[in-house]
Amino acid sequence: MARRLARDRLWDEEVRRQARELGLPVLPVDGSRSAAELAAELAAMFRLVS
């Protein structure tokens, strides 16, 4: 399990790095916000709300 978590952490870092290089937004999903808050942020990010 420790190896899987380490692999996942490396993958996460790589995806974030690539997004930064491409100037793409990244929406952290870490349990600190509710699903409704995340949905609202995503909707705003994709301009789905006025």
Gaussian input, Z-matrix of N, CA and C with variables (Angstrom, degrees):
# hf/3-21g

backbone

0 1
 N
 C     1     B1
 C     2     B2     1     A1
 N     3     B3     2     A2     1     D1
 C     4     B4     3     A3     2     D2
 C     5     B5     4     A4     3     D3
 N     6     B6     5     A5     4     D4
 C     7     B7     6     A6     5     D5
 C     8     B8     7     A7     6     D6
 N     9     B9     8     A8     7     D7
 C    10    B10     9     A9     8     D8
 C    11    B11    10    A10     9     D9
 N    12    B12    11    A11    10    D10
 C    13    B13    12    A12    11    D11
 C    14    B14    13    A13    12    D12
 N    15    B15    14    A14    13    D13
 C    16    B16    15    A15    14    D14
 C    17    B17    16    A16    15    D15
 N    18    B18    17    A17    16    D16
 C    19    B19    18    A18    17    D17
 C    20    B20    19    A19    18    D18
 N    21    B21    20    A20    19    D19
 C    22    B22    21    A21    20    D20
 C    23    B23    22    A22    21    D21
 N    24    B24    23    A23    22    D22
 C    25    B25    24    A24    23    D23
 C    26    B26    25    A25    24    D24
 N    27    B27    26    A26    25    D25
 C    28    B28    27    A27    26    D26
 C    29    B29    28    A28    27    D27
 N    30    B30    29    A29    28    D28
 C    31    B31    30    A30    29    D29
 C    32    B32    31    A31    30    D30
 N    33    B33    32    A32    31    D31
 C    34    B34    33    A33    32    D32
 C    35    B35    34    A34    33    D33
 N    36    B36    35    A35    34    D34
 C    37    B37    36    A36    35    D35
 C    38    B38    37    A37    36    D36
 N    39    B39    38    A38    37    D37
 C    40    B40    39    A39    38    D38
 C    41    B41    40    A40    39    D39
 N    42    B42    41    A41    40    D40
 C    43    B43    42    A42    41    D41
 C    44    B44    43    A43    42    D42
 N    45    B45    44    A44    43    D43
 C    46    B46    45    A45    44    D44
 C    47    B47    46    A46    45    D45
 N    48    B48    47    A47    46    D46
 C    49    B49    48    A48    47    D47
 C    50    B50    49    A49    48    D48
 N    51    B51    50    A50    49    D49
 C    52    B52    51    A51    50    D50
 C    53    B53    52    A52    51    D51
 N    54    B54    53    A53    52    D52
 C    55    B55    54    A54    53    D53
 C    56    B56    55    A55    54    D54
 N    57    B57    56    A56    55    D55
 C    58    B58    57    A57    56    D56
 C    59    B59    58    A58    57    D57
 N    60    B60    59    A59    58    D58
 C    61    B61    60    A60    59    D59
 C    62    B62    61    A61    60    D60
 N    63    B63    62    A62    61    D61
 C    64    B64    63    A63    62    D62
 C    65    B65    64    A64    63    D63
 N    66    B66    65    A65    64    D64
 C    67    B67    66    A66    65    D65
 C    68    B68    67    A67    66    D66
 N    69    B69    68    A68    67    D67
 C    70    B70    69    A69    68    D68
 C    71    B71    70    A70    69    D69
 N    72    B72    71    A71    70    D70
 C    73    B73    72    A72    71    D71
 C    74    B74    73    A73    72    D72
 N    75    B75    74    A74    73    D73
 C    76    B76    75    A75    74    D74
 C    77    B77    76    A76    75    D75
 N    78    B78    77    A77    76    D76
 C    79    B79    78    A78    77    D77
 C    80    B80    79    A79    78    D78
 N    81    B81    80    A80    79    D79
 C    82    B82    81    A81    80    D80
 C    83    B83    82    A82    81    D81
 N    84    B84    83    A83    82    D82
 C    85    B85    84    A84    83    D83
 C    86    B86    85    A85    84    D84
 N    87    B87    86    A86    85    D85
 C    88    B88    87    A87    86    D86
 C    89    B89    88    A88    87    D87
 N    90    B90    89    A89    88    D88
 C    91    B91    90    A90    89    D89
 C    92    B92    91    A91    90    D90
 N    93    B93    92    A92    91    D91
 C    94    B94    93    A93    92    D92
 C    95    B95    94    A94    93    D93
 N    96    B96    95    A95    94    D94
 C    97    B97    96    A96    95    D95
 C    98    B98    97    A97    96    D96
 N    99    B99    98    A98    97    D97
 C   100   B100    99    A99    98    D98
 C   101   B101   100   A100    99    D99
 N   102   B102   101   A101   100   D100
 C   103   B103   102   A102   101   D101
 C   104   B104   103   A103   102   D102
 N   105   B105   104   A104   103   D103
 C   106   B106   105   A105   104   D104
 C   107   B107   106   A106   105   D105
 N   108   B108   107   A107   106   D106
 C   109   B109   108   A108   107   D107
 C   110   B110   109   A109   108   D108
 N   111   B111   110   A110   109   D109
 C   112   B112   111   A111   110   D110
 C   113   B113   112   A112   111   D111
 N   114   B114   113   A113   112   D112
 C   115   B115   114   A114   113   D113
 C   116   B116   115   A115   114   D114
 N   117   B117   116   A116   115   D115
 C   118   B118   117   A117   116   D116
 C   119   B119   118   A118   117   D117
 N   120   B120   119   A119   118   D118
 C   121   B121   120   A120   119   D119
 C   122   B122   121   A121   120   D120
 N   123   B123   122   A122   121   D121
 C   124   B124   123   A123   122   D122
 C   125   B125   124   A124   123   D123
 N   126   B126   125   A125   124   D124
 C   127   B127   126   A126   125   D125
 C   128   B128   127   A127   126   D126
 N   129   B129   128   A128   127   D127
 C   130   B130   129   A129   128   D128
 C   131   B131   130   A130   129   D129
 N   132   B132   131   A131   130   D130
 C   133   B133   132   A132   131   D131
 C   134   B134   133   A133   132   D132
 N   135   B135   134   A134   133   D133
 C   136   B136   135   A135   134   D134
 C   137   B137   136   A136   135   D135
 N   138   B138   137   A137   136   D136
 C   139   B139   138   A138   137   D137
 C   140   B140   139   A139   138   D138
 N   141   B141   140   A140   139   D139
 C   142   B142   141   A141   140   D140
 C   143   B143   142   A142   141   D141
 N   144   B144   143   A143   142   D142
 C   145   B145   144   A144   143   D143
 C   146   B146   145   A145   144   D144
 N   147   B147   146   A146   145   D145
 C   148   B148   147   A147   146   D146
 C   149   B149   148   A148   147   D147

   B1=1.4405
   B2=1.5338
   B3=1.3159
   B4=1.4733
   B5=1.5253
   B6=1.3308
   B7=1.4658
   B8=1.5316
   B9=1.3061
   B10=1.4735
   B11=1.5193
   B12=1.3190
   B13=1.4577
   B14=1.5300
   B15=1.3242
   B16=1.4607
   B17=1.5275
   B18=1.3160
   B19=1.4635
   B20=1.5259
   B21=1.3202
   B22=1.4577
   B23=1.5274
   B24=1.3165
   B25=1.4650
   B26=1.5348
   B27=1.3366
   B28=1.4660
   B29=1.5287
   B30=1.3263
   B31=1.4581
   B32=1.5334
   B33=1.3068
   B34=1.4549
   B35=1.5256
   B36=1.3176
   B37=1.4639
   B38=1.5211
   B39=1.3222
   B40=1.4666
   B41=1.5234
   B42=1.3101
   B43=1.4634
   B44=1.5251
   B45=1.3245
   B46=1.4700
   B47=1.5307
   B48=1.3132
   B49=1.4655
   B50=1.5260
   B51=1.3284
   B52=1.4621
   B53=1.5286
   B54=1.3140
   B55=1.4640
   B56=1.5269
   B57=1.3409
   B58=1.4727
   B59=1.5256
   B60=1.3402
   B61=1.4636
   B62=1.5237
   B63=1.3259
   B64=1.4606
   B65=1.5186
   B66=1.3267
   B67=1.4550
   B68=1.5190
   B69=1.3131
   B70=1.4611
   B71=1.5257
   B72=1.3192
   B73=1.4671
   B74=1.5236
   B75=1.3042
   B76=1.4669
   B77=1.5176
   B78=1.3015
   B79=1.4596
   B80=1.5259
   B81=1.3308
   B82=1.4625
   B83=1.5295
   B84=1.2963
   B85=1.4625
   B86=1.5234
   B87=1.3365
   B88=1.4565
   B89=1.5260
   B90=1.3292
   B91=1.4545
   B92=1.5168
   B93=1.3176
   B94=1.4640
   B95=1.5275
   B96=1.3413
   B97=1.4619
   B98=1.5243
   B99=1.3113
   B100=1.4700
   B101=1.5278
   B102=1.3175
   B103=1.4585
   B104=1.5261
   B105=1.3218
   B106=1.4633
   B107=1.5321
   B108=1.3320
   B109=1.4701
   B110=1.5226
   B111=1.3160
   B112=1.4676
   B113=1.5218
   B114=1.3290
   B115=1.4652
   B116=1.5214
   B117=1.3206
   B118=1.4652
   B119=1.5262
   B120=1.3196
   B121=1.4671
   B122=1.5218
   B123=1.3123
   B124=1.4569
   B125=1.5266
   B126=1.3114
   B127=1.4598
   B128=1.5272
   B129=1.3207
   B130=1.4606
   B131=1.5294
   B132=1.3245
   B133=1.4584
   B134=1.5257
   B135=1.3256
   B136=1.4671
   B137=1.5350
   B138=1.3350
   B139=1.4624
   B140=1.5270
   B141=1.3240
   B142=1.4515
   B143=1.5231
   B144=1.3295
   B145=1.4650
   B146=1.5232
   B147=1.3022
   B148=1.4698
   B149=1.5090
   A1=110.15
   A2=116.56
   A3=119.72
   A4=110.66
   A5=116.97
   A6=120.08
   A7=111.17
   A8=116.64
   A9=119.97
   A10=111.15
   A11=116.22
   A12=119.92
   A13=111.23
   A14=116.77
   A15=121.20
   A16=110.26
   A17=116.63
   A18=121.11
   A19=110.15
   A20=116.58
   A21=120.48
   A22=111.34
   A23=116.74
   A24=121.20
   A25=110.15
   A26=116.95
   A27=120.89
   A28=110.80
   A29=116.43
   A30=120.93
   A31=110.01
   A32=117.22
   A33=122.33
   A34=110.59
   A35=117.12
   A36=121.35
   A37=111.30
   A38=116.66
   A39=120.77
   A40=111.16
   A41=117.46
   A42=120.86
   A43=110.37
   A44=116.80
   A45=120.26
   A46=110.93
   A47=117.24
   A48=121.26
   A49=110.59
   A50=115.81
   A51=119.53
   A52=111.42
   A53=116.85
   A54=120.22
   A55=110.33
   A56=117.00
   A57=120.46
   A58=110.49
   A59=116.65
   A60=120.52
   A61=112.03
   A62=116.41
   A63=121.14
   A64=112.92
   A65=116.34
   A66=120.65
   A67=113.24
   A68=116.58
   A69=121.48
   A70=110.46
   A71=116.42
   A72=118.82
   A73=110.90
   A74=115.07
   A75=121.94
   A76=107.48
   A77=115.90
   A78=121.30
   A79=108.12
   A80=117.92
   A81=120.12
   A82=111.18
   A83=116.13
   A84=122.45
   A85=105.91
   A86=115.48
   A87=120.03
   A88=113.58
   A89=116.12
   A90=119.43
   A91=114.41
   A92=117.09
   A93=119.61
   A94=112.51
   A95=116.58
   A96=121.09
   A97=109.68
   A98=114.85
   A99=119.63
   A100=109.98
   A101=115.48
   A102=120.89
   A103=110.29
   A104=117.19
   A105=120.97
   A106=110.99
   A107=116.61
   A108=119.81
   A109=111.03
   A110=116.59
   A111=120.48
   A112=110.92
   A113=116.50
   A114=120.85
   A115=110.58
   A116=116.98
   A117=120.84
   A118=110.63
   A119=116.68
   A120=119.84
   A121=110.65
   A122=117.36
   A123=121.07
   A124=111.06
   A125=117.38
   A126=121.17
   A127=109.96
   A128=117.00
   A129=120.62
   A130=110.50
   A131=116.79
   A132=121.56
   A133=111.48
   A134=116.00
   A135=121.04
   A136=111.77
   A137=115.36
   A138=122.43
   A139=112.36
   A140=115.21
   A141=121.25
   A142=111.81
   A143=116.05
   A144=121.16
   A145=107.90
   A146=115.78
   A147=118.57
   A148=111.02
   D1=-39.71
   D2=-179.99
   D3=-60.47
   D4=-39.10
   D5=178.85
   D6=-66.15
   D7=-40.16
   D8=178.00
   D9=-63.17
   D10=-44.18
   D11=179.22
   D12=-63.52
   D13=-39.66
   D14=177.82
   D15=-64.66
   D16=-42.33
   D17=178.23
   D18=-62.98
   D19=-44.92
   D20=179.96
   D21=-63.26
   D22=-37.69
   D23=178.19
   D24=-63.75
   D25=-42.85
   D26=177.87
   D27=-63.51
   D28=-42.66
   D29=179.21
   D30=-61.93
   D31=-44.80
   D32=178.74
   D33=-58.94
   D34=-45.83
   D35=179.02
   D36=-61.14
   D37=-40.80
   D38=-179.38
   D39=-66.44
   D40=-44.56
   D41=179.55
   D42=-63.03
   D43=-42.36
   D44=177.90
   D45=-63.73
   D46=-40.98
   D47=178.81
   D48=-60.78
   D49=-47.26
   D50=-179.84
   D51=-63.13
   D52=-40.76
   D53=178.67
   D54=-61.64
   D55=-43.89
   D56=178.32
   D57=-59.96
   D58=-46.38
   D59=-179.16
   D60=-60.32
   D61=-34.69
   D62=-178.76
   D63=-89.43
   D64=-1.38
   D65=-179.81
   D66=70.22
   D67=27.62
   D68=-179.17
   D69=-92.69
   D70=145.49
   D71=177.99
   D72=-72.78
   D73=150.17
   D74=177.10
   D75=-125.88
   D76=130.22
   D77=179.51
   D78=-107.43
   D79=103.77
   D80=-179.93
   D81=-66.23
   D82=132.57
   D83=175.61
   D84=-119.89
   D85=95.80
   D86=-172.62
   D87=-127.77
   D88=9.99
   D89=178.91
   D90=87.02
   D91=-0.40
   D92=-178.33
   D93=-84.26
   D94=-13.56
   D95=179.94
   D96=-127.64
   D97=154.67
   D98=179.47
   D99=-74.14
   D100=164.80
   D101=177.01
   D102=-60.61
   D103=-38.15
   D104=179.22
   D105=-64.00
   D106=-40.80
   D107=178.09
   D108=-64.71
   D109=-42.31
   D110=178.25
   D111=-63.80
   D112=-42.69
   D113=179.38
   D114=-62.02
   D115=-41.33
   D116=179.22
   D117=-64.59
   D118=-41.94
   D119=179.27
   D120=-65.71
   D121=-42.06
   D122=177.40
   D123=-62.54
   D124=-44.43
   D125=179.22
   D126=-59.99
   D127=-42.78
   D128=178.29
   D129=-65.55
   D130=-41.62
   D131=-179.26
   D132=-60.21
   D133=-38.09
   D134=-179.11
   D135=-96.65
   D136=11.43
   D137=177.90
   D138=53.87
   D139=45.28
   D140=179.16
   D141=-94.23
   D142=-2.72
   D143=178.34
   D144=-125.23
   D145=156.34
   D146=179.84
   D147=-99.41

